[in-house]
């Protein structure tokens, strides 16, 4: 499983899984320009370069509302 390190608030944080990065994106804690790399890389890239479909909202299913009783 690939994991990612993110630059958040000037600090390197992680490792995070694909699902964790997707949730952080959905919550607005990261965006497609957030610096990102794998633990095997020395160069920073962006979240968008690793997970380009996040910006389309296809990584996370929509929330299901419970039925009203």
C-alpha positions, 0 to 999 in steps of 0.5 A, spaced: 500 500 500 502 506 498 502 512 503 503 519 502 507 524 506 504 531 506 506 538 508 501 541 512 503 548 516 510 548 514 511 541 517 512 534 514 506 529 516 504 522 515 504 517 513 497 517 510 493 512 506 489 514 499 483 513 503 486 518 509 488 523 504 481 523 500 478 524 507 482 530 508 481 533 501 473 532 502 474 535 509 478 541 506 484 540 510 488 539 504 487 541 496 490 539 490 496 544 491 498 541 497 505 538 497 505 531 497 510 525 496 511 518 498 516 515 503 520 513 497 521 520 494 525 525 496 522 531 491 515 534 493 510 534 488 502 535 489 496 531 492 493 532 485 499 529 481 498 523 486 490 523 486 488 527 480 481 524 481 480 527 488 478 534 484 472 531 481 469 528 487 470 521 485 474 518 491 469 518 496 461 516 495 456 521 497 454 521 504 447 517 505 442 520 510 438 515 514 431 514 513 426 518 517 421 515 521 
